[in-house]
Amino acid sequence: MTITINSETQARFIASIKRFFAESLDDDIGDLKASLLLHFVLREMGPSIYNRAVTDAQARIQDMVQELDSTCYEADLGYWNKK
């Protein structure tokens, strides 16, 4: 699965990469190098991050489903108990 981002997000990421290089590494890189690095990270590391996010979301949803019986339980024949 290829991870894609829209052009606005890509522009923000490229600006962030350029800023990181400038402030942390004292090296100015251009748009092309920043874009190539972004492309590499998305293709090489993105799937692992994405898969972990899906696994975390599945675990959270399973936890929520298990809590349904305690959070959404209503005793039957409760009419007479209220009087």
N, C-alpha and C positions, 0 to 999 in steps of 0.2 A: 504494500500500500504506500503510495507516494503522499507525503504530507504537503499540502499546498496552503499558501497564505495569500490573502488579497494584496493588491499593489500598495495600498495605504499601510498595511502592517509591515510589508516588506521594506518600505521606505523608512519606517520608524526603527525597524531592526537594524538596517544598514547604518542609520545615523547612530544608533547605540553602539554598534561594533566599532565604528570610527572613533567615537568618543572614548570607548574603553581603551583602544590602542593609544590614543593621544594622551589620556590621563594616567593610565596604568603602566604603559610600556614606553612612553615618550617617543612614540612613532606615529607619524601621520600616514594613513593609508587612504587610497582613493575609493571611489564607489565600486570599481570593478573588483578590487581585492576583497572588500567587505562583502560584496555580493557573492563572490566565489566561496568565501568562508561560510556565509549563511547557507548557501546551497549545500555545502559539504555537511554542515551540522544537521540540517533538516534531513538529508538522506542517510547519514551515518548514525546519528544519535537520536534523531526524532522518533523513529519507530519504537525504540526502547522506552522512551519517555511516554509516548502515546500508550503503549501496551501497559505500562505501570499505571497510568491514569485510568485506563479501562478496568484493570484488576481492582484498583482502589474503589472505583465507582460500583463495581459489581459487589464487592464486600459490603459497602455501605448500604446498598439496596437490600442485600440479603439480611443485614442486621435490622433494617427497617421492617422488612416482611416478618421477621421473627418477633418483632415487638407488636405486631398488629393485634395478636390475641389479647395482650394486656392493655393496650392503649385504646382499642376499639371494641372492647367486649361490653356487652350489655346483657345482664341476666334476664332470662326469659321468665315469664309469669311474675313480673315485678309489680303488677298493679296492686295486688293485695298487700305487698310489703310496705307500700308507701302510706297506707292508712293507719 
